[in-house]
Amino acid sequence: MRLDHDIENALISMVRDAARIEIMPRFRNLSAGAITAKSSSIDLVTVADVAAEEHVTRALQTILPGAVVIGEEAVSADPAILDQVADAEVAVIVDPIDGTWNYAHGLSTFGVILAVTVRGKTVFGLLYDPVNDDWVQASLGGGAWMASPGLDPRRLHVAPQRAFSEANGFVPHFMFAKDEQLAVVQGMAQAKRVTSLFCSCHEYRMMAQGHVDFVQTEGLNCWDHAAGVLAALEAGGHAQLSDGRDYAPELTQGYLTVATGQQMRDEVISELGLR
């Protein structure tokens, strides 16, 4: 199933509105009391996250009535919401501000991520940059596209295959268990350039545009990955867990490698010691 183009456009407009009304006015304008920690001192939530998710949730009642809304902040308050992602006829997965740590510290590398699933299969993904008002969108079987107001969309393709020693990628080494981090960092050093943007939205945008060769992560929060994986796949990439499973939004544990192809994926897993 693919969404009707009118619905896709309505979802894009909704996200742009949420960013314009709730996110951008608060950027670099947050009081200390507007930022709180969740699971750790680097896992933050702001009043803008909450307000943007509420904006999207209300708007979805008109755009996709009856859809299950799986928002990061709603799941934080009630983890049982996440159980619906696999079986819902239609679900909308929302990360109202991806890269909240960056946002809360005045860095412009943050975004809004939205994915639509039908019976557990991602059929639409949106990776929106509120600062530049542009986005990567992908639909199942319809390709991945870079778009912005007033310009024709540009079809995206992942980078050509190359050796790991010449590769650029993203690895959040700090998310791995302490006893794994040394091997991960040593593996990172074997590639050309490996870093982290602390923002899945922009990392997947870079992947789909052909600017990096892989995105490796630990942790499978669907609001971080469902849209980005679809965009990478529709741009010609490959996505698979280290144990060989294909990615699915309902998965909650495992190492996910999104790469330009199977060969690059295998090299990433081997070099980082994730088998």
C-alpha positions as CSV (number, residue, x, y, z in Angstrom):
1,M,0.0,0.0,0.0
2,R,1.1,3.5,-0.8
3,L,-0.4,6.7,0.5
4,D,-2.4,9.0,-1.7
5,H,-0.3,11.9,-2.8
6,D,-2.8,14.3,-1.3
7,I,-2.3,12.6,2.1
8,E,1.5,12.7,1.7
9,N,1.3,16.4,1.0
10,A,-1.0,17.0,3.9
11,L,1.5,15.2,6.2
12,I,4.3,17.4,4.9
13,S,2.3,20.6,5.4
14,M,1.4,19.4,8.9
15,V,5.0,18.9,9.9
16,R,6.1,22.2,8.4
17,D,3.3,23.9,10.4
18,A,4.3,22.2,13.6
19,A,7.9,23.3,13.1
20,R,6.9,26.9,12.3
21,I,4.5,27.3,15.2
22,E,6.0,25.2,17.9
23,I,9.6,24.4,17.3
24,M,11.4,27.4,15.6
25,P,10.0,30.1,17.9
26,R,11.5,28.3,20.8
27,F,14.9,27.5,19.2
28,R,17.6,29.3,21.1
29,N,14.9,30.7,23.3
30,L,14.4,28.0,25.9
31,S,14.5,28.8,29.6
32,A,16.3,26.3,31.9
33,G,12.9,25.0,33.1
34,A,11.9,24.2,29.6
35,I,14.5,21.4,29.3
36,T,14.4,18.3,31.3
37,A,16.2,14.9,31.3
38,K,14.6,11.6,30.7
39,S,16.7,8.4,31.0
40,S,20.0,10.3,31.3
41,S,21.6,13.7,31.2
42,I,22.0,13.5,27.4
43,D,18.4,12.2,26.8
44,L,16.5,15.4,26.9
45,V,13.0,16.6,26.3
46,T,11.9,20.2,25.9
47,V,8.6,22.0,25.9
48,A,8.9,22.3,22.1
49,D,9.1,18.5,21.8
50,V,5.9,18.1,23.7
51,A,4.1,20.9,22.0
52,A,5.1,19.8,18.5
53,E,4.0,16.2,19.2
54,E,0.6,17.4,20.5
55,H,0.2,19.6,17.3
56,V,0.9,16.6,15.0
57,T,-1.4,14.3,17.0
58,R,-4.3,16.7,16.8
59,A,-3.8,17.3,13.1
60,L,-3.6,13.6,12.3
61,Q,-7.2,13.1,13.5
62,T,-8.2,15.0,10.3
63,I,-5.6,13.7,7.9
64,L,-5.6,10.0,8.9
65,P,-8.6,9.5,11.1
66,G,-8.4,6.3,13.1
67,A,-4.6,6.0,12.7
68,V,-2.6,5.0,15.8
69,V,-0.2,7.7,16.7
70,I,3.1,6.5,18.2
71,G,5.0,9.6,19.4
72,E,8.3,9.5,21.2
73,E,7.0,11.6,24.1
74,A,3.7,9.7,24.3
75,V,5.7,6.4,24.5
76,S,7.9,7.9,27.1
77,A,4.8,8.4,29.3
78,D,3.1,5.1,28.3
79,P,5.5,2.5,26.8
80,A,2.5,0.2,26.1
81,I,1.6,2.5,23.1
82,L,4.6,1.0,21.3
83,D,3.0,-2.5,21.3
84,Q,0.6,-1.3,18.6
85,V,3.1,-0.6,15.9
86,A,3.2,-4.2,14.5
87,D,-0.5,-4.8,14.1
88,A,-2.1,-1.4,13.6
89,E,-3.9,-1.1,10.3
90,V,-2.4,2.4,10.0
91,A,0.1,3.9,12.4
92,V,2.0,7.2,12.3
93,I,5.3,7.2,14.1
94,V,6.5,10.7,15.1
95,D,9.8,12.1,16.5
96,P,8.8,15.7,17.1
97,I,12.4,16.9,17.5
98,D,15.1,14.4,16.6
99,G,18.4,15.6,17.9
100,T,16.9,17.3,21.0
101,W,20.3,17.6,22.7
102,N,21.5,19.7,19.7
103,Y,18.2,21.7,19.7
104,A,18.4,22.4,23.5
105,H,22.0,23.5,23.1
106,G,21.4,25.9,20.2
107,L,22.8,23.7,17.5
108,S,20.9,23.7,14.2
109,T,21.3,20.0,13.5
110,F,17.9,18.7,14.4
111,G,14.8,17.6,12.6
112,V,11.3,16.2,12.6
113,I,10.8,12.5,11.6
114,L,7.5,11.0,10.6
115,A,6.8,7.5,9.3
116,V,3.5,5.9,8.3
117,T,3.1,2.1,8.6
118,V,0.4,-0.2,7.3
119,R,0.2,-3.4,9.3
120,G,3.8,-3.0,10.4
121,K,5.2,-2.1,7.0
122,T,6.7,1.4,6.5
123,V,5.0,3.0,3.5
124,F,6.0,6.6,3.9
125,G,8.8,8.4,5.5
126,L,9.6,12.1,6.1
127,L,12.9,13.6,7.3
128,Y,12.3,17.3,7.8
129,D,14.8,20.1,8.5
130,P,12.9,23.0,10.2
131,V,15.9,25.4,9.9
132,N,16.2,25.2,6.1
133,D,12.6,24.2,5.5
134,D,13.5,21.2,3.2
135,W,12.9,17.5,3.5
136,V,13.7,14.0,2.3
137,Q,10.6,12.0,1.6
138,A,10.2,8.4,0.6
139,S,7.3,6.2,-0.3
140,L,7.3,2.4,-0.6
141,G,8.2,1.6,-4.2
142,G,8.2,5.3,-5.1
143,G,11.8,6.3,-4.5
144,A,13.4,8.8,-2.2
145,W,13.3,12.5,-3.0
146,M,14.8,15.8,-1.8
147,A,12.3,18.6,-1.8
148,S,11.9,22.2,-0.8
149,P,9.3,24.9,-1.5
150,G,9.4,26.2,-5.0
151,L,11.8,23.7,-6.4
152,D,11.2,20.4,-8.3
153,P,11.9,17.3,-6.2
154,R,15.3,15.6,-6.9
155,R,15.5,11.8,-6.9
156,L,18.1,10.5,-4.5
157,H,20.6,7.7,-4.8
158,V,23.0,6.2,-2.2
159,A,26.8,6.5,-2.9
160,P,28.6,3.9,-5.1
161,Q,30.1,0.9,-3.5
162,R,33.6,1.4,-2.1
163,A,36.0,-0.3,0.4
164,F,35.5,0.3,4.1
165,S,38.9,2.0,4.3
166,E,37.6,4.7,1.9
167,A,34.1,5.0,3.6
168,N,32.4,7.8,5.5
169,G,29.8,6.9,8.0
170,F,28.0,7.6,11.3
171,V,28.4,5.6,14.5
172,P,27.2,6.8,17.9
173,H,29.9,4.9,19.8
174,F,28.7,6.4,23.1
175,M,25.5,4.4,22.8
176,F,27.2,1.1,22.9
177,A,27.9,-0.8,26.2
178,K,31.1,0.2,27.8
179,D,32.7,-3.2,27.2
180,E,32.0,-2.8,23.5
181,Q,33.1,0.8,22.9
182,L,36.8,0.2,22.5
183,A,36.3,-2.3,19.7
184,V,33.8,-0.1,18.0
185,V,36.1,3.0,18.2
186,Q,39.1,0.9,16.9
187,G,36.9,-0.2,14.0
188,M,35.8,3.4,13.3
189,A,39.4,4.4,12.9
190,Q,39.8,2.0,10.0
191,A,37.4,4.0,7.8
192,K,38.1,7.3,6.1
193,R,35.8,9.4,8.3
194,V,33.4,8.3,11.0
195,T,31.5,10.6,13.4
196,S,28.0,11.2,14.8
197,L,25.6,14.1,14.3
198,F,23.6,13.2,17.4
199,C,20.6,13.3,15.0
200,S,19.2,10.4,13.1
201,C,17.2,12.7,10.9
202,H,20.2,14.3,9.4
203,E,22.3,11.2,9.3
204,Y,19.7,9.4,7.2
205,R,19.3,12.4,5.0
206,M,23.0,12.3,4.3
207,M,22.8,8.6,3.6
208,A,20.0,8.9,1.1
209,Q,21.7,11.8,-0.6
210,G,24.8,9.7,-1.2
211,H,27.1,11.7,1.1
212,V,28.0,8.8,3.5
213,D,28.4,5.1,3.0
214,F,26.8,3.8,6.2
215,V,24.8,4.5,9.3
216,Q,25.4,2.1,12.2
217,T,23.4,2.3,15.4
218,E,22.7,0.6,18.7
219,G,19.1,0.8,19.7
220,L,16.1,0.6,17.5
221,N,13.6,3.2,18.5
222,C,11.1,3.2,15.6
223,W,10.8,7.0,15.7
224,D,14.5,7.3,15.0
225,H,14.7,4.7,12.2
226,A,11.5,3.8,10.4
227,A,11.5,6.8,8.0
228,G,15.2,6.8,7.5
229,V,15.5,3.2,6.7
230,L,12.8,3.5,4.1
231,A,14.5,6.5,2.6
232,A,17.8,4.7,2.4
233,L,16.2,1.6,0.8
234,E,14.3,3.6,-1.7
235,A,17.6,5.4,-2.6
236,G,19.1,2.0,-3.4
237,G,20.7,1.1,-0.1
238,H,20.6,-1.9,2.2
239,A,19.4,-2.3,5.8
240,Q,19.9,-5.3,8.0
241,L,20.5,-6.2,11.6
242,S,23.8,-7.7,12.6
243,D,22.1,-11.1,13.2
244,G,20.8,-11.1,9.6
245,R,17.2,-10.0,10.3
246,D,15.7,-7.3,8.0
247,Y,14.7,-4.1,9.8
248,A,11.1,-3.7,10.9
249,P,9.6,-0.9,13.0
250,E,8.4,-3.3,15.8
251,L,11.9,-4.5,16.5
252,T,13.3,-3.0,19.7
253,Q,16.7,-4.6,20.2
254,G,19.7,-5.2,17.9
255,Y,22.5,-3.5,15.9
256,L,21.2,-2.0,12.7
257,T,23.4,-1.3,9.8
258,V,22.1,0.8,6.9
259,A,24.7,0.9,4.1
260,T,25.2,1.3,0.4
261,G,25.0,-2.4,-0.1
262,Q,25.5,-5.9,1.4
263,Q,29.3,-5.8,1.0
264,M,29.6,-2.5,2.9
265,R,27.2,-3.7,5.6
266,D,29.3,-6.9,6.1
267,E,32.5,-4.8,6.4
268,V,30.9,-2.4,8.9
269,I,29.8,-5.3,11.1
270,S,33.2,-7.0,10.8
271,E,35.3,-3.9,11.5
272,L,33.2,-2.8,14.5
273,G,33.2,-6.2,16.0
274,L,29.4,-6.5,16.1
275,R,28.9,-10.2,15.1
